Amino acid sequence: FGDDVKNIHLDRPKRPYDCTILRFNLGIVHMPEFIRSMEHELRSAAKEYPIVTITGPRQAGKTTLVKNTFPDKAYINLEAPDIRAAAEEDPRGFLNAIPDGGILDEIQRVPSLLSYIQIRVDEQKTPGMFILTGSHQLALHEAIAQSLAGRTAILNLLPLTLTELANGGIDLSLEDY
């Protein structure tokens, strides 16, 4: 990789998901995956509601949170053009391919899928069947409020807090944050 690559190792206890490798122009940086304080609330909501929706700004950690919290669930990224096209062209067939539900990442890309998810959860009534993620957008909130009212818990994930950073071995002052 050359002399401009820097490896930064943060001292902290090892976890099963020890680190993520991020590539920047400066090289490879090893960053810990932080345990988010919302994880407990997410698990609780999935035991109570058939759908849990995680919203928040881009790069807040929504995908990482849901994949780490529910590693055995099917994961579908609706950002991929071919997957998005399949969901738009045949929503019933798309959902039939995941009979036990799963994680639908970037749901704002296919808002029409929400009505079909509503039908599925009304038929099956399985807690935690679908975990949806989406960037914080007014149109997404309106679509969810209309299609999934009473069927979903909506959690808003913000970027890492100072406490989450400290628990991950990174101590910052308020001024540094």
Buried (B, 14 or more C-beta within 10 A) or exposed (E): EEEEEEEEEEEBEEEEEEBEEEEEEEBEBBEBBBBBEBBEEBEEBBEEBBBBBBBBEEEBBBBBBBBBBBEEBEBBBBEEEEBBEBBBEEBEEBBEEBEEBBBBBBBBBBBEBBBBBBEBBEEEEEEBBBBBBBBBEEEBBEBBEEBBEEBBBBBBBEEBBBEBBEBBEBEEEEEEE
